[in-house]
Amino acid sequence: MPQKFEIRVISLVNQIDRREKITDLFCDKKLNWSFFDAISGKEIDAYASRYDKKRRLRNLSYDLKPNEIACF
């Protein structure tokens, strides 16, 4: 039966060892997969406009940490 979904592996671009391990794990399998390039919490400035801190605080009463914003 053909695979009806794609596996997305979330990984920082600079995590070469992790990417090699994942590639080795999936390379011999007949799976549809790819890397989804994650961003580090140190690189969120380019995405900061998408995060509404005031809304977050109003709705949930706490702010996210930089790495949590990067995941968001």
Backbone as CSV, one residue per row, in Angstrom:
resi,resn,N_x,N_y,N_z,CA_x,CA_y,CA_z,C_x,C_y,C_z
1,MET,0.841,-1.171,0.000,0.000,0.000,0.000,0.892,1.242,0.000
2,PRO,0.659,2.184,-0.902,1.499,3.377,-0.952,1.263,4.294,0.255
3,GLN,2.307,4.960,0.627,2.240,5.887,1.759,1.377,7.093,1.367
4,LYS,0.415,7.445,2.212,-0.512,8.523,1.899,-0.204,9.812,2.650
5,PHE,0.953,9.892,3.260,1.337,11.071,4.029,2.839,11.273,3.902
6,GLU,3.279,12.462,4.237,4.714,12.744,4.221,5.206,12.923,5.654
7,ILE,6.329,12.351,5.945,6.966,12.518,7.248,7.795,13.789,7.189
8,ARG,7.563,14.691,8.120,8.324,15.940,8.197,9.185,15.875,9.451
9,VAL,10.492,15.898,9.283,11.425,15.839,10.400,11.867,17.272,10.707
10,ILE,11.490,17.760,11.880,11.854,19.118,12.282,13.278,19.080,12.808
11,SER,14.131,19.907,12.204,15.547,19.873,12.559,16.204,21.203,12.229
12,LEU,17.073,21.654,13.122,17.872,22.842,12.833,18.849,22.514,11.705
13,VAL,19.044,23.451,10.811,19.909,23.232,9.652,21.329,22.868,10.080
14,ASN,21.797,23.471,11.164,23.183,23.238,11.589,23.374,21.960,12.408
15,GLN,22.340,21.185,12.610,22.442,19.925,13.357,22.775,18.776,12.403
16,ILE,23.983,18.812,11.895,24.440,17.868,10.862,24.357,16.421,11.338
17,ASP,24.793,16.142,12.564,24.760,14.768,13.080,23.338,14.224,13.126
18,ARG,22.410,15.030,13.615,21.009,14.598,13.679,20.477,14.305,12.281
19,ARG,20.782,15.190,11.344,20.295,15.011,9.977,20.898,13.760,9.325
20,GLU,22.153,13.496,9.609,22.777,12.285,9.063,22.118,11.025,9.646
21,LYS,21.841,11.034,10.954,21.194,9.883,11.586,19.804,9.643,11.003
22,ILE,19.052,10.717,10.827,17.703,10.592,10.258,17.774,10.087,8.821
23,THR,18.710,10.641,8.055,18.873,10.203,6.669,19.229,8.727,6.617
24,ASP,20.155,8.296,7.466,20.518,6.874,7.523,19.324,6.003,7.920
25,LEU,18.509,6.501,8.822,17.347,5.749,9.294,16.321,5.547,8.179
26,PHE,16.087,6.589,7.372,15.033,6.533,6.366,15.502,6.179,4.954
27,CYS,16.795,6.222,4.692,17.275,6.084,3.312,16.915,4.735,2.673
28,ASP,16.914,3.660,3.428,16.612,2.344,2.864,15.122,1.997,2.887
29,LYS,14.350,2.870,3.485,12.909,2.631,3.579,12.215,3.324,2.401
30,LYS,11.123,2.789,1.995,10.345,3.413,0.917,9.339,4.369,1.550
31,LEU,9.871,5.465,2.094,9.048,6.443,2.785,9.173,7.806,2.123
32,ASN,8.087,8.528,2.141,8.077,9.890,1.636,8.355,10.803,2.827
33,TRP,9.549,11.389,2.878,9.927,12.204,4.021,10.798,13.368,3.575
34,SER,10.896,14.359,4.453,11.764,15.509,4.185,12.058,16.229,5.494
35,PHE,13.052,17.082,5.446,13.373,17.911,6.604,12.558,19.191,6.557
36,PHE,12.110,19.624,7.710,11.493,20.925,7.886,12.495,21.740,8.682
37,ASP,13.050,22.762,8.062,14.106,23.543,8.708,13.549,24.375,9.854
38,ALA,13.988,24.041,11.053,13.573,24.760,12.250,14.400,26.032,12.383
39,ILE,13.881,26.956,13.166,14.665,28.152,13.473,14.999,28.145,14.954
40,SER,16.133,28.671,15.272,16.579,28.756,16.653,15.898,29.934,17.329
41,GLY,15.761,29.855,18.638,15.224,30.977,19.395,16.070,32.227,19.232
42,LYS,17.327,32.054,18.851,18.224,33.201,18.626,17.926,33.900,17.306
43,GLU,17.130,33.272,16.452,16.861,33.803,15.116,15.414,34.251,14.935
44,ILE,14.715,34.520,16.021,13.286,34.809,15.903,12.968,36.235,15.474
45,ASP,13.954,37.107,15.438,13.671,38.503,15.084,12.916,38.633,13.766
46,ALA,13.249,37.819,12.803,12.595,37.885,11.494,11.130,37.450,11.570
47,TYR,10.768,36.734,12.619,9.409,36.212,12.760,8.640,36.869,13.905
48,ALA,9.285,37.783,14.597,8.687,38.387,15.793,7.363,39.077,15.510
49,SER,7.185,39.612,14.339,5.941,40.318,14.020,4.737,39.379,13.991
50,ARG,4.970,38.091,13.848,3.873,37.107,13.821,3.408,36.719,15.218
51,TYR,4.208,37.024,16.210,3.882,36.651,17.588,3.274,37.860,18.296
52,ASP,2.079,37.694,18.816,1.365,38.763,19.493,1.492,38.575,21.003
53,LYS,2.508,39.205,21.574,2.790,39.036,22.995,1.625,39.529,23.853
54,LYS,1.061,40.680,23.510,-0.054,41.223,24.300,-1.246,40.263,24.298
55,ARG,-1.547,39.710,23.140,-2.660,38.760,23.042,-2.371,37.500,23.853
56,ARG,-1.136,37.023,23.751,-0.725,35.833,24.508,-0.905,36.064,26.008
57,LEU,-0.423,37.195,26.487,-0.539,37.504,27.912,-1.996,37.668,28.325
58,ARG,-2.783,38.323,27.498,-4.199,38.530,27.805,-4.948,37.189,27.875
59,ASN,-4.677,36.304,26.939,-5.417,35.043,26.861,-4.899,33.947,27.786
60,LEU,-3.589,33.903,27.975,-3.010,32.779,28.737,-2.195,33.196,29.957
61,SER,-2.017,34.485,30.157,-1.370,35.041,31.352,0.116,34.738,31.493
62,TYR,0.739,34.231,30.445,2.192,34.054,30.505,2.773,34.178,29.098
63,ASP,4.011,34.600,29.052,4.704,34.803,27.787,5.488,33.549,27.412
64,LEU,5.818,33.445,26.146,6.640,32.329,25.685,8.113,32.696,25.752
65,LYS,8.961,31.693,25.926,10.408,31.878,25.880,10.832,31.914,24.402
66,PRO,12.021,32.449,24.099,12.449,32.550,22.695,12.379,31.244,21.907
67,ASN,12.804,30.130,22.493,12.737,28.851,21.769,11.305,28.388,21.563
68,GLU,10.411,28.727,22.487,9.005,28.394,22.314,8.383,29.223,21.196
69,ILE,8.790,30.490,21.112,8.316,31.336,20.010,8.811,30.779,18.687
70,ALA,10.045,30.321,18.652,10.600,29.734,17.428,9.787,28.509,16.995
71,CYS,9.365,27.688,17.945,8.526,26.525,17.624,7.154,26.961,17.159
72,PHE,6.646,27.999,17.783,5.338,28.525,17.432,5.320,29.000,16.002
